[in-house]
Structure formats: C-alpha cells, structure tokens
C-alpha cells in the first residue's frame, strides 16, 4: 500500500525530518534531517539518549574553564553528538542551529558556525554533510553570505517569514532557506479571523512566490518549506511545485 510519505518521495521531493529522535528518523528514512535545541531537548528527555548527554558533559568538563564556559561547551557538544548519530542513519545532510541569541550579531554567528563545523570535523564528519542553521535576520544573512563565500560552510536560513528575506538570502548565495508555512498561516488566521484552504493559504502562497521567483531569476538556493500544520499542506505544496 502506498502511503502519503511514499507519494511525497515519488514526486521527487526531498523529504527532511524535523526531529532529534533517532528511532523516528530511522523508521521514515528521510534524505536529510534538521534539528533545533527544543527538538533535542525533547529527545534528550528519553532515557535512551542519556549516554549522549553524559558524553557531552564529560567532554565539556575536561575542557575546563568557568561554569558558563563548560555549560556552553556541553550544549554545543550535545548538538554534535545528536548530529553524528543522525548522520549515521540518513544519506544526506543534517542542519545544526546556531544559538538564536546570536541572531543580531554577524561576527558571533560566524564564529559559532565555525566552532560547530570544527566540532563535527573532530568526530570525523565533513562540513559537506552539515548545514549551519541561522536566523534570517539581516545580520544572519550577511554572516551566511561570508560563511558560504569564504569558508565553504553551507547554511540553512530559518525563521523566514517574508519575501524580502527570501530575496536577500538568494542574493547572499545561501544553500537553503526554510520558510515557515504554518506560522505564516497562523499569523493571518489570528489577525483576520479567517480560515484558509488550499491555494488560499498565505503560507503556501508565500512559498510558491519564493519558489517561482528563484526559478525565474536562476537562483540555486533550495526552498525547503517548514512548519507545516498537517500532512495535506505538505502534499499540496508538492503538487504545486
């Protein structure tokens, strides 16, 4: 029996898991995966992942320094431990997020991105298998531009809600963007009191506009719709693309 997931894959759509749960990722066999601190926190609450937390904490302690430094080191290391485990399951790439508190600091974002790539390299993961996830602020986009151009570090620009952000990301030459389909819909529903179906969905319209603009102007940046609210939205998006 063909499932909705099978249908998505048959359309040529690259399926990406938005999870830190290895078992779920292994069941659904996506091409790529993306994580964020909240997803990793949810997964880390499961006893099966305690070994990763213990490993991250021990390595951070061995590095020494102040308590704040050790905590930050442990958090970064935990991202890498999860990423490494995920990359052992999937054939593609994993997105690992820069601390959102750095979203308005270009240089700090670049520095953290390079630290994460160095940590991945220390456990045998090449940078080609990693996307650094950065917020689509002006500073984030400029950091991504320089990381892509000068360091060969591929970036996934997230927290993207507007067409202007998407254009700026494409002009910066970033590898991938993640427009938030569901959150755009949520905003419109809250502020208009209306329900939207099919092609009327503002989130779908936004991604469609971005996709067509990129295609028209020859941009290579990949559009990865994110924050879907239900399966039907995902299938509908695949149908229009």
C-alpha positions as semicolon CSV with decimal commas, in nm:
position;residue;x (nm);y (nm);z (nm)
1;X;0,000;0,000;0,000
2;X;0,134;0,342;-0,099
3;X;0,145;0,586;0,191
4;X;0,139;0,965;0,179
5;X;0,511;0,960;0,257
6;X;0,569;0,726;-0,039
7;X;0,375;0,968;-0,259
8;X;0,591;1,259;-0,146
9;X;0,908;1,069;-0,227
10;X;0,772;0,960;-0,568
11;X;0,715;1,324;-0,666
12;X;1,091;1,377;-0,640
13;X;1,052;1,579;-0,322
14;X;1,348;1,561;-0,085
15;X;1,196;1,456;0,247
16;X;1,359;1,612;0,552
17;X;1,293;1,503;0,909
18;X;1,249;1,781;1,163
19;X;1,335;1,574;1,470
20;X;1,604;1,473;1,714
21;X;1,451;1,129;1,768
22;X;1,675;0,869;1,604
23;X;1,413;0,594;1,611
24;X;1,160;0,809;1,427
25;X;1,418;0,915;1,171
26;X;1,518;0,554;1,113
27;X;1,154;0,448;1,059
28;X;1,069;0,712;0,798
29;X;1,402;0,712;0,609
30;X;1,432;1,081;0,511
31;X;1,710;1,212;0,288
32;X;1,811;1,491;0,528
33;X;1,731;1,597;0,882
34;X;1,711;1,923;1,070
35;X;1,726;1,981;1,443
36;X;1,690;2,265;1,688
37;X;1,752;2,292;2,063
38;X;1,385;2,233;2,155
39;X;1,372;1,913;1,948
40;X;1,695;1,789;2,101
41;X;1,565;1,871;2,449
42;X;1,251;1,666;2,381
43;X;1,456;1,372;2,259
44;X;1,714;1,405;2,537
45;X;1,440;1,355;2,797
46;X;1,421;0,993;2,683
47;X;1,641;0,761;2,885
48;X;1,790;0,607;2,572
49;X;1,975;0,929;2,499
50;X;2,135;0,972;2,842
51;X;2,468;0,845;2,710
52;X;2,490;1,140;2,470
53;X;2,427;1,390;2,747
54;X;2,681;1,221;2,972
55;X;2,938;1,227;2,692
56;X;2,879;1,596;2,616
57;X;2,901;1,696;2,983
58;X;3,218;1,494;3,043
59;X;3,394;1,640;2,740
60;X;3,294;1,992;2,847
61;X;3,430;1,933;3,198
62;X;3,758;1,806;3,057
63;X;3,791;2,133;2,867
64;X;3,783;2,326;3,194
65;X;3,711;2,695;3,236
66;X;3,425;2,873;3,410
67;X;3,089;2,710;3,471
68;X;2,931;2,920;3,194
69;X;3,203;2,813;2,952
70;X;3,151;2,447;3,040
71;X;2,773;2,475;3,002
72;X;2,806;2,635;2,658
73;X;3,062;2,375;2,555
74;X;2,833;2,094;2,672
75;X;2,539;2,236;2,474
76;X;2,746;2,266;2,158
77;X;2,885;1,917;2,204
78;X;2,536;1,775;2,252
79;X;2,429;1,924;1,917
80;X;2,724;1,749;1,752
81;X;2,655;1,418;1,930
82;X;2,297;1,422;1,804
83;X;2,407;1,528;1,456
84;X;2,662;1,249;1,438
85;X;2,402;0,988;1,536
86;X;2,154;1,123;1,279
87;X;2,414;1,123;1,002
88;X;2,476;0,753;1,070
89;X;2,110;0,694;0,973
90;X;2,047;0,931;0,681
91;X;2,233;0,955;0,348
92;X;2,219;1,333;0,325
93;X;2,285;1,631;0,549
94;X;2,188;1,744;0,896
95;X;2,109;2,105;0,992
96;X;2,255;2,221;1,323
97;X;2,142;2,550;1,470
98;X;2,347;2,844;1,588
99;X;2,233;2,982;1,925
100;X;1,936;3,212;1,847
101;X;2,071;3,469;2,094
102;X;2,339;3,547;1,835
103;X;2,086;3,630;1,563
104;X;2,170;4,003;1,555
105;X;2,549;3,963;1,580
106;X;2,712;3,878;1,248
107;X;3,061;3,809;1,378
108;X;2,942;3,598;1,672
109;X;2,722;3,395;1,436
110;X;3,016;3,331;1,205
111;X;3,239;3,233;1,495
112;X;2,982;2,989;1,636
113;X;2,923;2,836;1,292
114;X;3,295;2,773;1,250
115;X;3,314;2,625;1,602
116;X;3,032;2,381;1,519
117;X;3,197;2,277;1,194
118;X;3,527;2,224;1,378
119;X;3,350;2,006;1,634
120;X;3,194;1,799;1,358
121;X;3,536;1,763;1,197
122;X;3,679;1,640;1,528
123;X;3,437;1,344;1,521
124;X;3,502;1,264;1,156
125;X;3,210;1,449;0,993
126;X;3,294;1,656;0,686
127;X;3,141;2,001;0,651
128;X;2,972;1,895;0,325
129;X;2,728;1,687;0,532
130;X;2,629;1,975;0,759
131;X;2,406;2,279;0,712
132;X;2,450;2,553;0,969
133;X;2,108;2,681;1,067
134;X;2,097;3,060;1,107
135;X;1,808;3,301;1,168
136;X;1,714;3,511;0,863
137;X;1,788;3,846;1,025
138;X;1,992;4,095;0,823
139;X;2,298;4,010;1,034
140;X;2,231;3,636;0,996
141;X;2,204;3,664;0,619
142;X;2,531;3,859;0,597
143;X;2,702;3,603;0,821
144;X;2,575;3,325;0,593
145;X;2,698;3,512;0,283
146;X;3,051;3,523;0,423
147;X;3,044;3,166;0,555
148;X;2,933;3,033;0,216
149;X;3,174;3,251;0,016
150;X;3,484;3,247;0,235
151;X;3,464;2,923;0,433
152;X;3,264;2,689;0,210
153;X;3,023;2,636;0,500
154;X;2,671;2,563;0,378
155;X;2,385;2,740;0,554
156;X;2,014;2,685;0,617
157;X;1,842;3,020;0,680
158;X;1,549;2,970;0,915
159;X;1,285;3,191;1,081
160;X;1,196;3,316;0,735
161;X;0,851;3,476;0,707
162;X;0,875;3,730;0,425
163;X;0,957;3,759;0,056
164;X;1,221;4,023;0,122
165;X;1,411;3,785;0,348
166;X;1,399;3,518;0,078
167;X;1,536;3,754;-0,188
168;X;1,818;3,867;0,041
169;X;1,909;3,503;0,113
170;X;1,923;3,419;-0,257
171;X;2,137;3,725;-0,331
172;X;2,369;3,616;-0,049
173;X;2,413;3,277;-0,217
174;X;2,295;3,067;0,075
175;X;2,244;2,696;0,017
176;X;1,891;2,660;0,156
177;X;1,605;2,855;0,314
178;X;1,327;2,730;0,543
179;X;1,016;2,948;0,502
180;X;0,770;2,884;0,785
181;X;0,450;2,790;0,604
182;X;0,245;2,711;0,915
183;X;0,348;3,014;1,116
184;X;0,260;3,247;0,829
185;X;-0,084;3,085;0,819
186;X;-0,116;3,116;1,198
187;X;-0,047;3,491;1,183
188;X;-0,306;3,551;0,911
189;X;-0,572;3,342;1,086
190;X;-0,515;3,526;1,413
191;X;-0,523;3,871;1,254
192;X;-0,810;3,818;1,008
193;X;-1,023;3,558;1,184
194;X;-1,049;3,368;0,855
195;X;-0,978;3,006;0,766
196;X;-0,771;2,938;0,457
197;X;-0,778;2,628;0,240
198;X;-0,565;2,504;-0,049
199;X;-0,418;2,778;-0,265
200;X;-0,571;3,046;-0,041
201;X;-0,328;2,954;0,239
202;X;-0,096;3,258;0,282
203;X;0,192;3,028;0,384
204;X;0,152;2,823;0,066
205;X;0,123;3,140;-0,142
206;X;0,442;3,276;0,016
207;X;0,647;2,965;-0,061
208;X;0,504;2,946;-0,412
209;X;0,603;3,307;-0,478
210;X;0,955;3,247;-0,348
211;X;0,995;2,927;-0,549
212;X;0,878;3,093;-0,873
213;X;1,099;3,398;-0,815
214;X;1,405;3,180;-0,763
215;X;1,325;2,979;-1,074
216;X;1,264;3,290;-1,284
217;X;1,591;3,453;-1,181
218;X;1,807;3,140;-1,182
219;X;1,891;3,130;-0,813
220;X;2,027;2,798;-0,687
221;X;1,911;2,841;-0,326
222;X;1,691;2,547;-0,224
223;X;1,343;2,623;-0,088
224;X;1,250;2,385;0,195
225;X;0,902;2,455;0,327
226;X;0,890;2,412;0,705
227;X;0,648;2,435;0,997
228;X;0,364;2,257;0,818
229;X;0,047;2,220;1,022
230;X;-0,078;1,895;0,864
231;X;0,005;1,632;0,602
232;X;-0,240;1,770;0,345
233;X;-0,048;2,100;0,337
234;X;0,274;1,914;0,261
235;X;0,117;1,713;-0,020
236;X;-0,048;2,025;-0,162
237;X;0,282;2,212;-0,169
238;X;0,445;1,922;-0,354
239;X;0,163;1,926;-0,607
240;X;0,212;2,295;-0,696
241;X;0,591;2,257;-0,722
